[in-house]
Each structure stands twice: as structure tokens, then as C-alpha cells.
């Protein structure tokens, strides 16, 4: 696997958890819409192996909502219900905590600072969320932008604009911290969740109607939406699509509420689960380790996943 781009976190915590069995038992199916051919369902996929990189802590309290790396290779984990972002070294040791209210996506900016979405909770209707940023070596968070309803995922484009996926759509924030109101007004997507910028396009996971939809649209034309895939547990039963990333070949790896790591290849119109197990919230590529990912979980553990091709 080549360089990967990752997306944001989940839209809202779900108390009821549906888990699947081991890989290869009851293989899920996926509908992958295509403008030129009938959808193709793939029943067999190269499996992935998962091991624990950071153990689970207390149930619910240590929910690992999102994961990301800083430029020094430290891992940062958004602990949603602890209201803090935690830093871990390469050995998985906790080395710092930063207070952030209901943290969501944690992203390394082009300026070397870390950007963290806050207010990833239904309470943001009354207490709006936003984005904070800080120097990872001197973590004192400062608000960059605010006033968002359940902000969640985040991604940067090549010009340094930050795109935040919220429950009512995507928000574009300039490098100066000013929201581009005109662009944002054209990017209304109910249940927007994970987000990735690739070249001149934005990829978005949504859990409005239906659940588990992955779409793509040009950055300069948010209305020109193409459906990439509808993720499902089984035919007719949609899954909750959470965070995702994209490799250089354009292949997506999507985490879901039911614990699937779904591989979607738009070029071949195929999709399958490479891993099933506990509910996954987020995913990031491991720097310097091709074919390895880290995934956050609702149980709090951080999983190291080795892909096979």
C-alpha cells in the first residue's frame, strides 16, 4: 500500500453495538453504484490481521474517537468522553494529555500544528463546536473557528484550506481561520462524517439517508455529487460508515459501526471486508510502515492492522 489519506470521525456515538463474527463467517455484501455497469458484490477479500497497539481502558470513558500522527511520529488519540486528546510515543506509552471538549478528528496541518475538532456531540446544538489548534511539542489549544453543529471529520487541501464535516454539511475554513460562507452554503450534506481531500475532489462518508453512503464531489462544485458506495452489513441492511482513508491508487478503507474494515476500489467497482470484529471509529496509516494501519475502537483499544494484498 502506498501513501494514505484519512478521513474524519463518527457523527454521533451509538449506544447499541452490533458486532460481527470472525472474518470469513457470514461475509458482508456491499452495493457499489456505477454509472457504467451493474454493481459487483465481492464475497472474498484478502484478509487483514489485527493486534492491540494500545490496550483498552475503562468502558465508554476511554472510547477512542479519532487517531492521527504529528510530524514527530507521535500518535494522538481523541478520547471523546474524557474530553481530552492523548499523546502516545512509539512504544504506546501515554506522554501527554490536552483538554479538548468532545474531541473529534485530529489532523496535522501544513504548518506543523495539530488541528482538533471539538464539540463532536449532540450537545453542540446548544453549545456549538469548532476547531482548536496547538503546537504538538507545546500543546496549549487555541480556538481557530467555532459555531459548528456536531463537527466531526477534517481534512486539508493543497492550498491549506481546512474542510470540516459536520452533521449539517461541510465547512471550509481558510488558512486565516475565516469560514468561507459562500462555499459552505453549497456543501449541505445531512449526516456528513468522515472526509478526505484527494487532488481536486472531496470524498465524504454520510449517515443520513441512507446510512453508510460514500460520495465524491469536486472541491469547486459541491453540488456535483457522485455516489461511490453504499456500505452494508448484508443485502438491504446498511452499515454506519465512520472514518476512512484513501491510498495513492484511489482505494478506500472504511471503518464501520459493526466492526468492518471495508476495502472499496472505485476503479474496479468492487468492495469487501478485509477485517470484522469490534466497532471501529477511525483509521490512520502508520508512518514508515507500508501496509499497516492503526484503528480506533469504541472499546478504547487502538488496533494495529496489517493488510495483505
C-alpha positions as CSV (number, residue, x, y, z in Angstrom):
1,X,0.0,0.0,0.0
2,X,1.2,3.5,-0.8
3,X,0.7,6.8,1.0
4,X,-2.8,7.1,2.5
5,X,-5.1,10.0,3.3
6,X,-7.5,9.6,6.1
7,X,-10.9,11.0,7.0
8,X,-12.7,12.2,10.0
9,X,-14.6,10.5,12.9
10,X,-18.1,9.4,13.6
11,X,-21.1,11.7,13.6
12,X,-22.5,10.6,16.9
13,X,-21.9,7.8,19.5
14,X,-24.3,4.8,19.3
15,X,-25.0,3.0,22.5
16,X,-26.3,-0.2,20.9
17,X,-23.4,-2.1,19.3
18,X,-23.8,-4.8,16.7
19,X,-20.7,-7.0,16.3
20,X,-19.8,-9.5,13.7
21,X,-18.0,-12.8,14.0
22,X,-14.6,-13.7,12.7
23,X,-13.5,-12.9,9.1
24,X,-14.8,-15.4,6.6
25,X,-18.0,-16.1,8.6
26,X,-21.1,-14.5,7.1
27,X,-19.2,-12.4,4.6
28,X,-21.0,-9.0,4.3
29,X,-22.1,-7.6,0.9
30,X,-21.8,-4.1,-0.5
31,X,-23.6,-2.2,-3.2
32,X,-21.2,-0.1,-5.3
33,X,-23.2,2.2,-7.6
34,X,-21.6,2.7,-11.0
35,X,-22.7,4.9,-13.9
36,X,-21.5,2.4,-16.5
37,X,-22.0,-1.1,-15.1
38,X,-24.1,-3.1,-12.7
39,X,-22.8,-3.1,-9.1
40,X,-20.4,-6.0,-8.4
41,X,-20.5,-7.7,-4.9
42,X,-17.2,-9.3,-3.9
43,X,-17.6,-12.2,-1.4
44,X,-13.9,-13.0,-0.9
45,X,-11.2,-10.5,0.0
46,X,-7.6,-10.6,1.2
47,X,-7.8,-10.7,5.0
48,X,-6.1,-8.4,7.4
49,X,-4.5,-9.2,10.8
50,X,-5.2,-7.1,13.9
51,X,-3.2,-6.8,17.1
52,X,-3.5,-4.4,20.1
53,X,-1.2,-1.4,19.9
54,X,-2.7,0.5,22.9
55,X,-4.9,-1.5,25.3
56,X,-8.5,-0.6,26.1
57,X,-9.1,1.4,29.3
58,X,-12.4,1.9,31.0
59,X,-15.5,1.1,29.0
60,X,-17.2,4.1,27.3
61,X,-14.9,6.6,29.2
62,X,-11.9,5.6,27.0
63,X,-13.8,5.5,23.7
64,X,-11.1,6.3,21.1
65,X,-13.0,8.6,18.7
66,X,-10.1,9.5,16.4
67,X,-6.5,8.9,15.7
68,X,-3.7,10.9,14.0
69,X,0.1,11.5,13.9
70,X,2.2,14.6,14.4
71,X,5.3,15.3,12.4
72,X,7.5,13.7,15.1
73,X,5.7,10.4,14.7
74,X,3.7,10.6,18.0
75,X,0.2,9.2,18.0
76,X,-2.7,11.4,19.1
77,X,-6.0,9.8,20.2
78,X,-9.2,11.7,20.8
79,X,-10.8,10.4,23.9
80,X,-14.4,11.6,23.4
81,X,-15.8,11.1,26.9
82,X,-12.7,12.1,28.7
83,X,-12.8,15.5,26.9
84,X,-9.1,15.2,26.1
85,X,-6.7,14.3,23.3
86,X,-3.9,12.0,24.4
87,X,-0.3,11.7,23.0
88,X,1.4,8.3,22.8
89,X,5.0,7.5,21.9
90,X,6.2,4.8,19.5
91,X,6.1,2.2,22.3
92,X,2.4,3.0,23.1
93,X,3.2,5.0,26.3
94,X,1.0,7.9,27.3
95,X,3.1,11.0,27.3
96,X,0.7,14.0,27.3
97,X,-3.0,14.9,27.6
98,X,-4.6,18.1,26.2
99,X,-8.1,19.2,27.3
100,X,-10.5,19.4,24.3
101,X,-14.3,19.2,24.8
102,X,-15.8,16.2,23.0
103,X,-12.8,15.9,20.5
104,X,-13.3,14.5,17.0
105,X,-10.8,14.5,14.1
106,X,-7.2,15.2,14.9
107,X,-5.1,16.3,11.9
108,X,-1.6,17.5,11.2
109,X,-1.7,20.9,9.4
110,X,0.6,22.1,6.7
111,X,2.1,24.5,9.3
112,X,3.1,21.6,11.6
113,X,0.4,22.4,14.1
114,X,-2.2,19.9,15.2
115,X,-5.9,20.7,14.5
116,X,-8.6,19.1,16.6
117,X,-12.3,19.3,16.0
118,X,-14.3,19.8,19.2
119,X,-18.0,19.6,20.1
120,X,-18.5,16.2,18.5
121,X,-21.6,15.6,20.5
122,X,-25.4,16.3,20.2
123,X,-24.9,19.0,22.9
124,X,-23.3,21.1,20.2
125,X,-26.8,22.1,19.2
126,X,-26.8,24.2,22.4
127,X,-23.1,24.6,22.8
128,X,-21.6,24.8,19.3
129,X,-18.3,23.1,18.5
130,X,-15.4,24.2,16.3
131,X,-11.7,23.6,15.7
132,X,-8.7,24.2,18.0
133,X,-5.0,24.0,17.1
134,X,-1.8,23.8,19.0
135,X,1.9,23.0,18.7
136,X,2.3,19.3,19.5
137,X,5.5,20.0,21.4
138,X,3.8,22.7,23.5
139,X,0.2,21.7,23.5
140,X,-1.8,24.8,24.5
141,X,-5.0,24.7,22.4
142,X,-6.4,27.9,20.9
143,X,-9.7,28.2,19.1
144,X,-9.4,28.6,15.3
145,X,-13.1,28.6,14.4
146,X,-16.3,28.0,16.2
147,X,-20.1,27.9,15.8
148,X,-20.5,24.5,14.2
149,X,-23.1,21.8,14.8
150,X,-21.6,18.5,15.7
151,X,-18.3,18.9,13.8
152,X,-16.6,15.7,13.2
153,X,-14.1,14.8,10.4
154,X,-11.5,17.1,9.0
155,X,-9.1,17.3,6.0
156,X,-6.7,19.9,4.4
157,X,-6.4,20.7,0.7
158,X,-3.2,21.6,-1.1
159,X,-3.9,25.3,-0.5
160,X,-4.1,25.0,3.3
161,X,-7.9,25.2,3.5
162,X,-9.4,23.0,6.2
163,X,-12.7,21.2,5.5
164,X,-14.7,20.1,8.5
165,X,-17.6,17.6,8.2
166,X,-20.5,18.4,10.5
167,X,-23.9,16.9,10.9
168,X,-25.4,19.5,8.5
169,X,-22.7,19.7,5.9
170,X,-19.0,20.5,5.1
171,X,-17.4,23.8,6.3
172,X,-14.5,25.3,4.5
173,X,-12.0,27.3,6.7
174,X,-9.3,29.4,5.1
175,X,-5.7,29.4,6.4
176,X,-6.6,32.7,8.2
177,X,-9.3,30.9,10.2
178,X,-12.2,32.6,8.3
179,X,-15.1,30.4,7.3
180,X,-15.8,30.6,3.5
181,X,-19.6,31.1,3.9
182,X,-20.4,31.0,0.2
183,X,-18.7,27.7,-0.4
184,X,-20.1,26.2,2.9
185,X,-23.6,27.2,1.9
186,X,-23.2,25.0,-1.2
187,X,-22.0,21.9,0.7
188,X,-25.0,20.9,2.8
189,X,-24.9,17.1,3.4
190,X,-27.1,15.6,6.1
191,X,-25.1,13.3,8.4
192,X,-21.6,14.2,7.0
193,X,-19.0,12.3,8.8
194,X,-15.5,11.3,7.6
195,X,-13.8,13.4,4.9
196,X,-10.8,13.1,2.7
197,X,-9.3,15.5,0.1
198,X,-7.7,13.9,-2.8
199,X,-6.4,16.0,-5.7
200,X,-9.3,18.3,-6.6
201,X,-12.0,16.3,-5.1
202,X,-13.6,15.7,-1.7
203,X,-14.7,12.3,-0.5
204,X,-17.3,12.1,2.2
205,X,-19.0,9.4,4.3
206,X,-22.6,10.2,5.2
207,X,-25.1,8.6,7.6
208,X,-28.2,10.5,6.7
209,X,-30.5,8.8,4.3
210,X,-29.2,6.1,3.6
211,X,-26.7,5.1,6.2
212,X,-23.2,4.2,5.0
213,X,-23.0,6.2,1.8
214,X,-19.6,7.3,0.4
215,X,-19.7,10.1,-2.1
216,X,-17.2,12.3,-4.1
217,X,-17.6,15.8,-5.5
218,X,-15.2,18.4,-7.0
219,X,-13.9,20.9,-4.5
220,X,-15.2,23.8,-6.6
221,X,-18.6,22.3,-7.3
222,X,-20.0,20.6,-4.1
223,X,-23.3,20.0,-6.0
224,X,-21.8,17.6,-8.5
225,X,-22.0,14.5,-6.3
226,X,-21.1,11.0,-7.4
227,X,-22.0,8.1,-5.2
228,X,-19.0,5.8,-4.7
229,X,-20.5,3.1,-2.5
230,X,-23.3,2.2,0.0
231,X,-21.8,0.1,2.8
232,X,-24.0,-2.7,4.1
233,X,-23.9,-5.4,6.8
234,X,-25.9,-7.7,4.4
235,X,-28.1,-7.0,1.4
236,X,-30.7,-4.5,2.4
237,X,-29.2,-3.7,5.8
238,X,-27.0,-0.6,5.7
239,X,-24.0,-0.2,8.0
240,X,-22.8,3.0,9.7
241,X,-19.8,4.3,7.8
242,X,-17.4,6.1,10.0
243,X,-13.9,7.2,9.3
244,X,-11.9,6.3,6.2
245,X,-8.7,6.9,4.2
246,X,-7.6,6.6,0.6
247,X,-4.4,5.2,-0.8
248,X,-2.5,6.6,-3.8
249,X,-4.2,4.1,-6.0
250,X,-7.6,5.5,-5.0
251,X,-8.6,2.6,-2.9
252,X,-10.7,3.4,0.2
253,X,-10.6,1.7,3.6
254,X,-13.7,2.5,5.6
255,X,-14.4,1.8,9.3
256,X,-17.9,0.9,10.4
257,X,-20.1,0.6,13.5
258,X,-20.4,-3.2,13.1
259,X,-16.7,-3.5,13.2
260,X,-15.9,-3.9,9.5
261,X,-12.8,-2.5,7.8
262,X,-14.2,-2.2,4.2
263,X,-11.9,-2.0,1.2
264,X,-13.6,-0.2,-1.7
265,X,-11.9,0.1,-5.1
266,X,-13.9,2.5,-7.3
267,X,-11.8,1.7,-10.4
268,X,-13.0,-1.9,-10.4
269,X,-16.4,-1.3,-8.9
270,X,-15.6,-3.8,-6.0
271,X,-15.9,-3.8,-2.2
272,X,-15.3,-6.3,0.6
273,X,-14.5,-6.5,4.2
274,X,-10.8,-7.2,5.0
275,X,-11.5,-7.3,8.8
276,X,-14.5,-7.8,11.0
277,X,-14.7,-7.6,14.8
278,X,-15.3,-4.8,17.3
279,X,-16.9,-1.5,16.3
280,X,-14.2,0.8,14.6
281,X,-14.3,4.5,14.8
282,X,-11.3,5.8,12.9
283,X,-8.2,4.8,10.9
284,X,-4.8,6.2,10.1
285,X,-1.8,5.0,8.1
286,X,1.3,4.2,10.2
287,X,4.2,6.4,9.0
288,X,7.1,4.5,7.6
289,X,5.3,1.1,7.7
290,X,3.7,0.2,4.3
291,X,0.6,-2.0,4.6
292,X,0.0,-1.0,8.3
293,X,-2.9,1.0,9.7
294,X,-4.0,2.0,13.2
295,X,-7.7,1.9,14.0
296,X,-9.6,3.4,16.9
297,X,-12.4,1.5,18.6
298,X,-15.5,2.2,20.7
299,X,-13.9,0.0,23.4
300,X,-10.9,2.3,23.6
301,X,-8.2,0.0,22.3
302,X,-6.1,1.1,19.3
303,X,-5.5,-1.7,16.9
304,X,-2.6,-2.2,14.6
305,X,-3.8,-3.7,11.3
306,X,-1.5,-5.4,8.8
307,X,-3.1,-5.5,5.3
308,X,-2.4,-8.3,2.8
309,X,-2.9,-7.9,-1.0
